[in-house]
Amino acid sequence: MKSLLALSAFVLCVAGASAQQDTLKYRISLKDKAATEYSLTKPQEFLSTKAIERRKRQHLSVDSTDLPVCRKYIEAIRRQGVNIVVTGKWDNFVTVSCNDSTLIQCIASLPFVRATEKVWMAPATTEIPTRDSLLNHPTVHPDTLYGAAYAQIHLSHADKLHEAGFKGQGMTIAVIDAGFHNADRITAMQNIRILGTKDFVNPGSDIYAYSGHGTSVLSCIGMNQPYQMIGTAPEASFWLLRSEDEASEHLVEQDYWAAATEFADSVGVDVINTSLGYYAFDDKSKDYRLRDLDGHYALMSRQASRLADKGIVLTCSAGNSGMGSWKKITPPADADHVLTVGAVDVDGLLAPFSSIGNTTDGRVKPDVVAVGLNAEVMRTNGNLGKANGTSFASPILCGMVTCLWQACPKLTAHELIELVRRSGNRADCPDNIYGYGIPDVWKAFENEELRMKSEESR
């Protein structure tokens, strides 16, 4: 019987991928990169010029995590009859799709495979995205150049950075979200500098046909319409990346997100914003526990914790669970070396829904707070409106941090994160609700200028 079962398994392994739509996805974690065809002495063969230059500028070394997933391993996995969905070099994994779980048993037996985990099952129905009709009758706020967004920018004195000429010029931001519905058609958003787009959920699809969430998030940073709305980094350039599948909630979205961050690294971004977070899934056995908030348990958190070591600053939303039973931050908000952003109103009072910390290992979270209660955003119908969520606090801060980095270009990602924390109005006594408080990015700039002058005078 054992020999017969083994023979049956072998036949299944080489049967090939089904022509029909795959219904299962698995993350294949690998043991090593021993079969790599690349060398750390020749990073130009696997990293872009921009990515190498960013590392050099911040005195960061290229290490084994930068090496691509071994091509021989990928091909050996593909030959078992599955389709490759994404790969992640920093955490060294391959995500595959198939219709037959027995194929994964075959893959698990390969000598270079460390572990396998189911990360997605097809939902009962798939929603087909449609386009909103555009009204495009924007509200004008003649009292201020910033229009409706003045208060959310002024709270951290980012308007002073703008007045000094730091509006994000020359800086590149990646926004990783669920989609950017109609962002390409809204008249008031046409002057946002979009460098490119990429969909990691459904490769090749139109990211402007999915979810208006990313559209509102992008508007907080990139809008540049005087007397209507100006974002916090109106002259930055953007990559728009989709990793969230709103049709279901599965671990695979973290695989997409990991691939998106590595793509962002490869195209040379400086800052990433993600207003996504996860703790509960359609497969309840995958739900996170409070003890998992250590910055390393979730793939997304491990990936986020590496970004500063690649010279990239990540701003991420803390989560909106403050009034629920969970209450805590949602991964990747528990990651180390990132700026996790909670929500306040324009008077600096906490939004009751804003998720709280700390992490399991005692780190202060959120790191800082920004306006996320009645935040001004652009909607998919081309009209301005108010929105609630740490989803909007994060991009508002993201643009401010980008402008601050433009003003202080010699700082490393780690140094910039620490500078922002120190500028918070609660920096002397941070807590698990406001973190280090409301950052004052103008004060941060002035303090860094003084520090640099002091060093030069020595």
PARO-971076 format. One record per residue (C-alpha): x, z, y; residue in one letter. Coordinates in steps of 0.02 Angstrom, whole numbers, padded with zeros to 5 digits, always signed. Layout:
XZYa ...
REM end
This chain:
+00000+00000+00000m +00141+00043+00121k +00224-00128+00094s +00059-00217+00122l +00028-00123+00285l +00203-00164+00345a +00178-00349+00306l +00010-00348+00398s +00091-00267+00549a +00228-00398+00550f +00101-00538+00548v +00010-00459+00695l +00172-00440+00792c +00212-00624+00788v +00035-00687+00806a +00054-00725+00991g -00049-00678+01142a -00233-00714+01138s -00294-00856+01247a -00441-00750+01305q -00431-00623+01446q -00323-00476+01397d -00415-00310+01391t -00271-00187+01370l -00113-00149+01469k +00033-00039+01416y +00187+00027+01503r +00342+00004+01395i +00479+00125+01449s +00654+00071+01402l +00804+00174+01349k +00942+00085+01444d +01007-00074+01525k +01147-00099+01400a +01109-00283+01377a +01115-00324+01562t +01195-00487+01616e +01231-00417+01789y +01372-00312+01861s +01367-00180+01998l +01522-00264+02070t +01418-00420+02109k +01257-00353+02188p +01224-00518+02276q +01170-00586+02106e +01019-00470+02097f +00991-00401+02274l +00946-00495+02432s +01064-00500+02579t +00945-00391+02679k +00936-00260+02542a +01126-00254+02527i +01149-00244+02715e +01024-00100+02728r +01120-00003+02597r +01287-00037+02682k +01219+00015+02852r +01164+00182+02781q +01319+00205+02671h +01216+00196+02511l +01292+00135+02349s +01216+00006+02233v +01185+00094+02068d +01116+00061+01895s +00936+00080+01953t +00962-00077+02057d +01005-00179+01903l +00857-00285+01845p +00769-00242+01683v +00868-00326+01544c +00806-00503+01517r +00845-00492+01331k +00732-00340+01316y +00592-00426+01411i +00600-00579+01301e +00606-00475+01142a +00449-00385+01199i +00363-00548+01246r +00399-00620+01074r +00292-00483+00997q +00139-00576+01061g +00103-00492+01228v +00101-00552+01408n +00217-00479+01540i +00122-00406+01688v +00258-00326+01796v +00429-00248+01774t +00506-00098+01861g +00694-00086+01871k +00710+00085+01954w +00611+00173+01818d +00662+00041+01689n +00495-00014+01618f +00398-00170+01570v +00208-00174+01585t +00121-00290+01462v -00056-00347+01424s -00139-00393+01259c -00299-00378+01161n -00227-00293+01007d -00156-00117+01012s -00062-00144+00849t +00058-00258+00943l +00114-00104+01040i +00158-00017+00877q +00278-00159+00843c +00352-00147+01017i +00373+00041+00999a +00486+00012+00849s +00609-00096+00946l +00776-00005+00961p +00784-00010+01151f +00607+00057+01180v +00593+00240+01231r +00405+00261+01245a +00240+00167+01263t +00083+00219+01357e -00086+00138+01380k -00114+00116+01567v -00270+00006+01579w -00428-00047+01488m -00539-00187+01553a -00692-00122+01648p -00864-00176+01592a -00885-00289+01743t -00767-00367+01868t -00821-00377+02049e -00793-00546+02130i -00736-00523+02310p -00834-00605+02450t -00795-00631+02633r -00882-00534+02771d -00958-00632+02913s -00862-00606+03074l -00947-00547+03231l -00791-00538+03340n -00867-00451+03489h -00729-00326+03525p -00754-00176+03636t -00646-00172+03793v -00577-00008+03860h -00513-00053+04034p -00456+00124+04075d -00299+00112+03970t -00184-00022+03904l -00201+00054+03730y -00389+00036+03729g -00476+00143+03601a -00312+00194+03517a -00235+00288+03664y -00270+00465+03604a -00202+00439+03428q -00040+00368+03497i -00020+00490+03640h -00039+00643+03528l +00139+00614+03465s +00200+00534+03629h +00233+00367+03546a +00172+00285+03706d +00332+00348+03789k +00436+00261+03657l +00340+00102+03695h +00370+00123+03882e +00556+00137+03843a +00548-00031+03756g +00535+00025+03574f +00382-00059+03501k +00449-00105+03329g +00542-00265+03373q +00661-00317+03235g +00586-00191+03112m +00494-00240+02952t +00353-00140+02876i +00271-00164+02706a +00090-00108+02691v +00041-00078+02510i -00147-00065+02492d -00305-00124+02404a -00327-00284+02504g -00339-00347+02682f -00513-00421+02692h -00530-00545+02836n -00369-00489+02920a -00320-00672+02928d -00481-00719+03017r -00509-00580+03144i -00464-00650+03314t -00393-00487+03379a -00271-00477+03233m -00202-00653+03244q -00047-00602+03340n +00011-00476+03209i +00175-00540+03138r +00139-00568+02953i +00295-00623+02858l +00208-00645+02691g +00086-00576+02562t +00090-00539+02376k -00040-00480+02253d +00024-00376+02107f -00149-00344+02033v -00204-00525+02019n -00050-00632+02056p -00085-00785+02160g -00254-00726+02223s -00309-00713+02404d -00271-00536+02463i -00378-00570+02617y -00531-00579+02503a -00512-00402+02436y -00552-00231+02513s -00562-00198+02699g -00464-00037+02678h -00296-00120+02707g -00365-00214+02857t -00406-00051+02945s -00240+00025+02892v -00143-00125+02960l -00237-00117+03125s -00175+00061+03156c +00004-00004+03158i +00003-00186+03207g -00140-00218+03329m -00077-00288+03495n -00228-00323+03605q -00209-00241+03777p -00362-00144+03836y -00441-00165+03665q -00322-00084+03540m -00134-00069+03525i -00060+00000+03365g +00088+00115+03347t +00214-00025+03310a +00135-00180+03390p +00291-00287+03386e +00348-00251+03208a +00339-00379+03068s +00239-00352+02909f +00229-00390+02724w +00055-00361+02653l +00056-00311+02469l -00090-00272+02354r -00070-00144+02213s -00240-00058+02207e -00377-00124+02093d -00539-00054+02162e -00638-00110+02009a -00568+00034+01906s -00448+00180+01912e -00306+00169+01787h -00123+00214+01777l -00074+00030+01783v -00102+00031+01971e +00054+00137+01983q +00149+00004+01887d +00088-00125+02014y +00139-00007+02155w +00313+00018+02083a +00336-00170+02072a +00274-00188+02251a +00400-00062+02319t +00542-00152+02231e +00481-00317+02303f +00478-00235+02475a +00658-00180+02449d +00706-00356+02399s +00635-00436+02557v +00725-00309+02666g +00587-00198+02735v +00633-00042+02832d +00474+00061+02814v +00331+00062+02688i +00158+00131+02717n +00043+00169+02573t -00128+00247+02597s -00159+00264+02411l -00161+00417+02298g -00212+00459+02121y -00257+00612+02020y -00415+00566+01921a -00436+00414+01809f -00568+00322+01708d -00478+00386+01554d -00497+00572+01585k -00355+00614+01467s -00239+00541+01599k -00299+00653+01740d -00162+00749+01829y -00152+00938+01831r -00095+01041+01979l +00064+01083+01884r +00105+00897+01881d +00133+00892+02070l +00322+00907+02057d +00371+00738+02128g +00426+00670+01959h +00281+00678+01836y +00187+00525+01903a +00275+00357+01898l +00220+00327+02076m +00299+00490+02133s +00463+00454+02043r +00468+00283+02124q +00427+00352+02297a +00562+00485+02282s +00693+00348+02261r +00649+00248+02415l +00754+00345+02540a +00904+00322+02425d +00876+00135+02445k +00873+00155+02635g +00683+00142+02654i +00565+00268+02735v +00396+00291+02652l +00245+00361+02743t +00101+00403+02628c -00070+00483+02645s -00088+00663+02587a -00260+00632+02511g -00439+00676+02557n -00473+00814+02430s -00468+00964+02547g -00654+01000+02531m -00665+00968+02344g -00616+01064+02190s -00444+00982+02179w -00395+01018+02362k -00213+00970+02335k -00110+00820+02385i -00123+00667+02272t +00028+00576+02201p +00134+00498+02270p +00109+00625+02410a +00207+00752+02306d +00362+00642+02309a +00526+00703+02381d +00613+00619+02529h +00453+00541+02599v +00338+00580+02745l +00172+00639+02674t +00042+00636+02812v -00109+00749+02831g -00252+00720+02953a -00302+00802+03118v -00417+00751+03261d -00357+00698+03433v -00351+00881+03486d -00234+00922+03342g -00363+01017+03240l -00358+00996+03051l -00479+00875+02970a -00569+00978+02838p -00547+00843+02705f -00358+00835+02724s -00270+00881+02561s -00151+01028+02560i +00012+01076+02474g +00129+01143+02421n +00210+01052+02278t +00230+01138+02110t +00415+01163+02145d +00382+01242+02315g +00418+01101+02437r +00318+01095+02599v +00178+00967+02594k +00107+00883+02691p +00263+00847+02792d +00173+00812+02955v +00000+00769+03022v -00073+00631+03131a -00246+00576+03186v -00356+00540+03036g -00522+00612+03094l -00616+00486+03201n -00465+00371+03202a -00488+00205+03292e -00474+00056+03174v -00520-00127+03162m -00660-00166+03040r -00679-00321+02933t -00818-00390+03045n -00698-00400+03193g -00764-00247+03283n -00676-00084+03321l -00743+00076+03247g -00699+00252+03197k -00641+00301+03023a -00598+00462+02932n -00459+00488+02807g -00276+00526+02786t -00274+00339+02747s -00268+00311+02935f -00160+00458+02984a -00020+00385+02877s -00010+00212+02959p -00028+00288+03132i +00127+00392+03094l +00210+00245+03007c +00216+00141+03165g +00283+00287+03266m +00422+00317+03141v +00464+00132+03143t +00483+00132+03333c +00586+00292+03325l +00704+00210+03199w +00719+00058+03311q +00770+00178+03450a +00892+00271+03337c +00962+00132+03225p +01114+00229+03165k +01007+00354+03069l +00989+00342+02881t +00818+00352+02800a +00852+00531+02749h +00907+00578+02925e +00756+00495+03005l +00636+00590+02891i +00720+00754+02936e +00718+00712+03122l +00530+00681+03115v +00501+00845+03025r +00605+00943+03150r +00505+00870+03295s +00342+00943+03227g +00255+01077+03330n +00258+01194+03179r +00437+01158+03127a +00487+01341+03150d +00358+01397+03023c +00292+01254+02916p +00145+01285+02801d +00046+01199+02664n -00093+01141+02781i -00010+01061+02932y +00164+01049+02858g +00289+01038+03001y +00143+00997+03115g +00114+00859+03241i +00279+00767+03269p +00335+00726+03446d +00429+00562+03422v +00483+00555+03604w +00559+00729+03590k +00641+00673+03427a +00718+00524+03518f +00781+00631+03662e +00855+00760+03544n +00945+00624+03446e +01012+00549+03607e +01081+00718+03659l +01160+00744+03488r +01244+00574+03495m +01312+00605+03670k +01376+00775+03617s +01469+00697+03471e +01543+00562+03581e +01608+00690+03706s +01704+00787+03574r 
REM end
